[in-house]
Amino acid sequence: MKILLSRLGLDLSERRLQPEWMDQPGLDADFHRTALLALGRINAMTSVHRSFWPVIRRMAAEDPTRELRVLDVACGGGDLAVRLALCARRENLRVTVDGCDISPTAIGLAQERARTAGVNCHFFQFDVQRGVWPTDYDVIGTSLFLHHLTNDDAVRLLRTLATATKRGVIVHDLVRGYYGYLMARYAVWLVTFSPIVHSDGPDSVEGAFTANELQDMAERAGLHGATISRSWPARMQLEWKKP
């Protein structure tokens, strides 16, 4: 597979960050919403919340009498935050999950999702690179966002997450590789007809990091002792507990 794609001109040995449709200012709200709904379905199929939840459950169990506050950064349409809140309700744990995103369209959809699900998630508009970070969250996580940033901005974000959180950081993202690229290029057609997702998916994989690159950035950001695990399909998750 690697040899075949290399012969077709695809080289994933180095990261290739490029502008994505979803990130463009002035993006049509209906197009954006359709893409967010599609990404929500993909997140459900790949069970992203099941990667996050064991970490959150474990931290909540350390002191069940105290509320554990979780923030999902760059939350998109809020599907991850809502699913985590539902997990907490199902297991009767004192966990609240909020979300933030720079897009008002994303925040609007996230609020709708929370109302429909009947969970008390607070969603607010926030620019992660310019905003003043809240410091009252026990766990700060982000999913499928890090690959949108330059290497230096990614290190800065990791450092900021480590500073802002009270107890821990979770970062879930794509792994740059040929299997993930094929999934993003072709398998996604089984899930959505969104042209944004079809265009941005392969670009996201080309702009993603490898596990070794993420580990190196975590060290540079001061997240010493961070662990990285792999999950299906072509995903990885960094977990770090604050000393």
C-alpha positions, -999 to +999 in steps of 0.1 A: +000+000+000+027+024+010+048+017-022+017+020-044+007+054-029+042+066-030+044+058-068+012+079-072+030+108-056+018+107-020+046+110+005+036+111+041+071+109+055+069+146+063+041+167+076+022+188+050+000+214+066-023+232+042-054+254+045-086+235+051-121+245+039-136+242+074-111+268+087-119+295+062-135+327+075-169+334+060-177+297+054-214+293+045-232+284+077-253+256+061-222+240+045-205+242+079-234+227+098-236+198+073-199+191+078-202+192+116-231+168+115-210+145+093-180+147+117-204+139+145-214+107+128-177+098+121-169+104+158-198+081+168-186+054+144-150+056+157-161+059+193-140+088+202-159+093+235-149+057+245-112+068+244-119+098+265-143+083+290-120+059+309-096+087+318-125+109+330-141+081+349-108+073+366-103+109+377-139+112+389-136+080+410-106+094+428-129+117+447-166+108+441-179+135+465-164+163+443-176+174+409-151+169+381-152+197+355-142+188+319-136+212+290-137+201+254-116+226+234-125+232+198-156+211+204-171+216+170-208+205+170-205+193+206-211+156+200-181+145+221-190+167+250-226+156+250-217+119+248-193+123+277-221+140+297-244+111+289-217+086+301-215+105+334-253+105+338-255+068+330-229+059+356-242+084+381-208+103+384-205+139+393-190+151+360-199+182+341-187+187+305-185+220+287-172+229+253-157+259+235-151+267+198-143+297+177-173+292+154-207+305+163-222+279+139-205+251+159-216+265+192-252+268+180-253+232+169-236+221+202-263+239+222-290+222+202-274+188+208-272+194+245-309+205+247-320+174+227-300+151+249-312+167+281-277+173+295-264+204+312-234+212+289-223+248+286-209+258+252-192+291+246-173+309+218-135+310+224-104+317+204-077+293+217-049+314+204-061+348+217-086+342+244-080+343+282-081+307+293-104+295+322-085+279+350-113+261+368-114+229+348-100+197+362-096+180+328-090+199+295-092+178+263-093+184+226-101+161+197-091+163+161-078+199+165-041+197+170-034+189+133-049+222+123-019+241+139+016+247+130+043+228+149+051+258+171+014+267+177+008+230+186+035+231+212+021+264+226-013+249+228-001+219+247+018+242+271-013+263+276-035+233+283-010+220+309-010+254+326-048+259+325-059+225+337-061+216+373-055+178+369-050+165+334-049+169+297-063+146+269-054+151+233-070+129+206-060+132+170-053+116+137-021+097+130-003+106+097-001+074+077-012+057+045-041+037+061-056+068+076-052+086+043-071+059+025-099+059+051-102+097+048-101+097+010-125+068+003-143+053+033-157+086+043-180+085+012-199+058+030-208+083+058-214+116+042-218+135+009-204+167+025-178+182+001-160+199+030-154+165+047-144+149+014-119+177+008-106+183+043-103+147+054-072+137+033-056+171+039-060+166+077-042+133+075-013+149+055-012+176+082-014+153+111+015+142+134+030+108+141+030+094+176+068+102+179+063+138+168+034+142+193+056+128+221+084+151+212+061+181+212+047+171+246+081+170+261+089+205+246+057+218+261+065+205+295+041+176+296+067+153+310+055+117+315+027+120+290+016+087+275+004+081+239-018+052+229-032+041+195-068+035+187-089+026+156-089+039+130-055+055+127-059+076+158-038+084+188-044+098+222-021+117+246-029+116+283-011+136+309-017+140+346-006+172+363+020+165+391 
